[in-house]
Amino acid sequence: MLTANKTLRPHILFVDDEIDLAETYQDILEGFGYRVTVMGSAEDALNYTIAHLSSFDLAVTDYIMPGMNGFQLARQLRELRPDLPIIMMTAYARQFKPEHLGGLGLQGFLSKPINPTELCNALQRALAQPVACLNYSDAEEGSWQRSTQWVAGR
């Protein structure tokens, strides 16, 4: 479900406890034309969702976070907004199997660090709405990976 006013850019709720990394993704997604709200915890994201129930079109959440994890958040978001597309991301993708995704109705699962074009394409598929996703060249991708690794303290 897109926002009622179709002239608005899609609004993404982006949840990651690594706030500097989340803000890097925010800048990237805003460059693709999305509106992005960043939350640093699942609890903050849940409270935001309750207060602004239909203000965003899609949620992207990290899996590993202090307190409530991404799967727990996805379950809560699904209860509040059954139609909400949700994409999970993690640096620990090897721990998960495809069947982990089915019960939550996730629209995507991304492994960190996430290439900006890959993220944009996942959002585009989940929203079923074409958005111009830039293709990053190898040089740009290498530069992006170095910057996100630095931001994440890796």
Helices and strands as residue ranges (DSSP letters): E 11-15, H 19-31, E 35-39, H 42-51, E 58-62, H 70-80, E 86-90, G 93-95, H 99-102, E 108-111, H 116-127, H 138-151
